[in-house]
């Protein structure tokens, strides 16, 4: 820890122990903002792209002679086949080609290819598509009227897919919160800042040669006050785990790579650190600057960048 006057003059903290205690005792319970929940604009946009095909498939709901009606529908509207995987594949990949393991009971693995991207669809392809909707359970849902409308069903599927992106949105939420403080300081003091900047972008736009610890490194933020560059990484951990330890170690290494050439601020928060204090303390003792959101609220960024 670098002994800066901010700790004493603003936070009334006299020792390293008091500063670390402040860091731990003022962790925030959550960084959940409204954007954490379902992105309905994205959900509705994705659904609209296949809405016409889904409405055509609604024709099959409740049909007793499903197989014949399915064959008829695909022959009349071959492009409908392309949306079938979207009804059951929930990984967001938008894949149209699958190699499915159809038999492994006899100690021999048998695969069958299902290609929904074909421009010209033959009868044998339609039979495969029919087999696909049977084996995935779609036929049963449609015939038994458990699905009332495939457009509404798809909105639910897309909402579920979008919820899988919450982890990434949680990370971006911390960045969004920190950016509010950075933007305020930069506007007030006429500084420049970049977000998600690699070394090439920093060199091109600000003129600084910044070393990196790995080729893929993109710094969350950098601030240029006209005299020096400040490098910032952010994260939030609501729960414990090995990730916290590895992150603390990663940023110890990054501090060494920067080698005092640039000030490196690690801004981290979340109750997860209450359960994983040791690696945080090791980083606190090694690096110059570790802050939480409470310290940002008290003005540490403006204090240090002036």
C-alpha positions in Angstrom: 0.0 0.0 0.0 1.2 3.5 -0.9 0.8 5.8 2.1 -1.2 8.7 0.5 -2.5 11.7 2.4 -6.0 10.9 1.2 -6.3 8.2 3.8 -5.6 10.5 6.7 -7.0 13.8 5.5 -10.3 12.5 4.0 -10.9 9.1 5.7 -9.2 9.9 9.0 -7.2 6.6 8.8 -3.7 6.6 10.4 -2.3 3.1 9.6 -2.2 0.4 7.0 -4.4 -1.8 9.3 -7.0 0.9 9.5 -7.0 1.4 5.7 -7.4 -2.3 5.1 -10.2 -2.5 7.7 -11.9 0.3 5.9 -11.6 -1.5 2.6 -13.2 -4.7 4.0 -15.8 -3.1 6.3 -17.2 -0.8 3.5 -17.7 -3.4 0.8 -21.0 -3.0 -1.1 -23.6 -5.8 -1.0 -24.4 -5.6 -4.7 -23.7 -4.0 -8.0 -27.0 -5.0 -9.5 -28.5 -2.3 -11.7 -31.6 -2.4 -13.9 -29.6 -3.5 -17.0 -28.7 -6.7 -15.1 -32.2 -8.1 -15.8 -33.6 -9.2 -19.2 -32.6 -7.1 -22.2 -36.1 -7.1 -23.7 -35.1 -5.0 -26.7 -32.6 -7.7 -27.7 -35.1 -10.5 -26.9 -37.9 -9.0 -29.1 -35.4 -8.1 -31.9 -34.2 -11.7 -32.1 -37.7 -13.1 -32.0 -38.9 -10.7 -34.7 -36.3 -12.0 -37.1 -38.0 -15.4 -37.2 -41.6 -14.3 -36.4 -43.1 -15.0 -39.8 -41.7 -18.6 -39.8 -42.9 -19.1 -36.2 -46.4 -18.0 -37.2 -46.4 -20.4 -40.0 -45.4 -23.2 -37.6 -48.4 -22.2 -35.5 -50.5 -24.0 -38.2 -49.4 -27.3 -36.7 -50.7 -26.6 -33.2 -53.3 -29.2 -32.3 -53.1 -31.1 -35.6 -53.9 -34.8 -35.1 -52.2 -35.8 -38.3 -49.1 -33.9 -37.4 -46.6 -35.8 -39.5 -48.5 -35.3 -42.8 -49.2 -31.6 -42.0 -45.5 -31.1 -41.1 -44.4 -32.6 -44.4 -46.9 -30.4 -46.3 -45.8 -27.2 -44.4 -42.1 -27.7 -45.0 -42.7 -28.5 -48.7 -44.7 -25.3 -49.1 -42.3 -23.2 -47.0 -38.8 -24.7 -47.0 -37.3 -21.7 -45.2 -39.3 -22.6 -42.1 -36.8 -25.5 -41.5 -34.1 -23.0 -40.6 -35.9 -21.9 -37.4 -36.5 -25.4 -36.0 -33.2 -25.6 -34.0 -33.9 -22.2 -32.4 -36.9 -23.7 -30.7 -34.8 -26.2 -28.7 -31.2 -25.2 -28.9 -30.5 -22.8 -26.0 -26.9 -21.9 -26.2 -27.3 -18.8 -28.3 -25.1 -20.1 -31.1 -27.7 -20.0 -33.9 -26.3 -23.2 -35.2 -28.0 -24.9 -38.2 -26.0 -28.0 -38.5 -25.8 -30.8 -35.8 -24.0 -34.1 -35.6 -26.1 -35.9 -33.1 -25.1 -39.1 -31.2 -28.2 -41.2 -32.0 -27.0 -44.6 -30.6 -24.4 -45.7 -28.1 -26.1 -48.6 -26.3 -24.2 -51.3 -28.2 -20.8 -49.9 -27.3 -20.6 -48.3 -30.7 -21.2 -44.6 -31.2 -23.5 -43.8 -34.1 -23.9 -40.2 -35.3 -26.4 -38.7 -37.6 -26.1 -35.3 -39.3 -29.0 -32.8 -39.3 -28.5 -29.9 -41.6 -31.1 -27.1 -41.4 -29.2 -24.7 -43.6 -30.0 -26.4 -47.0 -31.4 -24.2 -49.7 -32.9 -27.1 -51.6 -34.8 -29.5 -49.3 -35.5 -33.0 -50.4 -38.1 -35.5 -49.0 -35.4 -37.3 -47.1 -34.4 -34.0 -45.5 -38.0 -33.4 -44.4 -38.1 -36.9 -42.8 -35.0 -36.0 -40.9 -36.5 -32.7 -39.7 -39.6 -34.6 -38.6 -37.4 -37.1 -36.7 -35.7 -34.1 -35.1 -38.9 -32.5 -33.8 -40.1 -35.8 -32.5 -37.0 -36.7 -30.6 -36.5 -33.3 -29.1 -40.1 -33.3 -27.8 -41.4 -30.5 -29.9 -44.0 -32.6 -31.6 -45.5 -33.6 -28.3 -45.7 -30.1 -27.1 -47.3 -28.8 -30.3 -49.8 -31.7 -30.7 -50.9 -31.6 -27.1 -51.4 -27.9 -27.3 -49.0 -27.3 -24.5 -47.7 -24.5 -26.7 -50.4 -22.0 -27.6 -48.3 -19.7 -29.7 -44.7 -20.3 -30.9 -43.9 -16.6 -31.0 -44.7 -16.3 -27.3 -42.8 -19.5 -26.7 -39.7 -18.1 -28.5 -39.9 -14.9 -26.5 -39.6 -17.0 -23.4 -36.6 -19.0 -24.9 -34.8 -15.8 -25.8 -35.4 -14.4 -22.4 -33.9 -17.5 -20.9 -30.9 -17.2 -23.2 -30.5 -13.6 -22.3 -30.5 -14.5 -18.6 -27.3 -16.5 -19.3 -25.6 -13.3 -20.2 -26.1 -11.9 -16.7 -22.6 -12.8 -15.6 -21.2 -10.6 -18.3 -23.7 -7.9 -17.5 -22.6 -8.1 -13.8 -19.0 -7.4 -14.9 -20.1 -4.5 -17.1 -22.2 -3.1 -14.3 -19.1 -2.5 -12.2 -17.4 -0.8 -15.2 -20.5 1.3 -15.7 -20.5 2.4 -12.1 -16.8 3.2 -12.0 -17.1 5.1 -15.3 -19.5 7.5 -13.7 -16.8 8.6 -11.3 -14.1 8.7 -14.0 -16.3 10.7 -16.4 -17.1 13.2 -13.7 -13.4 13.7 -12.8 -12.4 14.0 -16.4 -15.1 16.5 -17.3 -14.3 18.6 -14.2 -10.6 18.6 -14.7 -10.5 18.4 -18.5 -8.8 15.0 -18.6 -9.0 12.4 -21.3 -10.0 8.8 -20.7 -10.3 5.6 -22.7 -12.4 2.5 -21.9 -11.4 -1.1 -22.8 -8.1 0.1 -24.3 -5.2 -2.1 -25.4 -1.7 -0.9 -25.7 -2.1 -0.1 -29.5 -5.1 2.1 -28.8 -3.4 3.9 -25.9 -0.4 4.6 -28.1 -2.5 5.8 -31.0 -4.9 8.1 -29.1 -2.8 9.2 -26.1 0.8 8.7 -27.1 1.9 6.5 -24.2 3.8 3.2 -24.6 2.2 0.9 -22.1 3.5 -2.6 -21.4 1.1 -5.5 -21.0 1.3 -8.8 -19.2 -0.5 -10.7 -21.9 -1.3 -9.9 -25.6 -5.0 -9.9 -25.0 -4.9 -7.3 -22.2 -7.4 -4.6 -22.5 -7.3 -2.2 -19.6 -10.8 -1.3 -18.3 -9.9 2.4 -18.2 -7.0 4.7 -18.6 -7.0 8.4 -17.6 -4.6 11.0 -19.1 -4.4 14.2 -17.0 -1.9 15.7 -19.5 1.1 14.9 -17.5 0.8 11.2 -16.7 -1.3 8.1 -17.4 -3.4 6.2 -14.8 -4.3 2.6 -15.5 -7.5 1.2 -13.9 -8.9 -2.3 -13.6 -12.3 -3.0 -12.0 -14.3 -6.0 -10.8 -17.0 -6.9 -8.3 -17.4 -10.2 -6.5 -20.6 -11.0 -4.7 -19.4 -14.4 -3.7 -16.1 -16.2 -2.8 -14.2 -18.7 -4.8 -10.9 -19.4 -6.5 -11.4 -16.6 -9.0 -10.8 -14.0 -6.4 -7.4 -15.5 -5.5 -6.4 -15.7 -9.1 -7.5 -12.1 -9.8 -5.5 -10.8 -6.9 -2.4 -12.7 -8.1 -2.9 -11.5 -11.7 -3.0 -7.8 -10.6 0.1 -8.3 -8.4 1.9 -9.4 -11.5 0.4 -6.6 -13.6 1.7 -4.0 -11.0 5.2 -5.5 -11.4 4.9 -5.4 -15.3 4.0 -1.7 -15.2 7.1 -1.3 -12.9 6.2 2.0 -11.5 6.1 3.6 -14.9 2.4 4.2 -14.6 0.1 4.4 -11.6 -2.1 1.3 -11.5 -5.5 1.5 -9.6 -7.3 -1.7 -8.9 -10.9 -0.9 -8.0 -12.7 -3.9 -6.5 -15.7 -4.5 -4.3 -18.3 -7.0 -3.2 -19.0 -9.2 -0.1 -17.0 -12.0 -1.7 -13.8 -10.4 -0.4 -15.0 -10.8 3.2 -14.6 -14.6 2.8 -11.3 -14.3 0.8 -9.3 -11.7 2.6 -5.9 -13.3 2.5 -5.1 -12.8 -1.3 -6.6 -9.3 -1.1 -4.4 -8.5 1.8 -1.3 -9.8 0.0 -2.1 -7.6 -3.0 -2.8 -4.7 -0.6 0.6 -5.1 0.9 2.3 -5.4 -2.6 0.5 -3.0 -4.8 0.4 0.8 -4.3 -3.4 1.4 -4.9 -6.4 -0.7 -4.1 -9.8 1.0 -3.7 -13.4 0.1 -3.2 -16.5 2.0 -4.3 -16.7 3.8 -0.9 -13.3 5.3 -1.6 -14.5 6.5 -5.0 -17.5 8.1 -3.3 -15.1 9.9 -1.0 -13.2 11.4 -4.0 -10.0 9.3 -4.2 -9.8 9.5 -8.0 -9.9 13.2 -8.2 -7.4 13.4 -5.3 -4.9 11.2 -7.0 -5.2 12.4 -10.6 -4.7 16.1 -9.8 
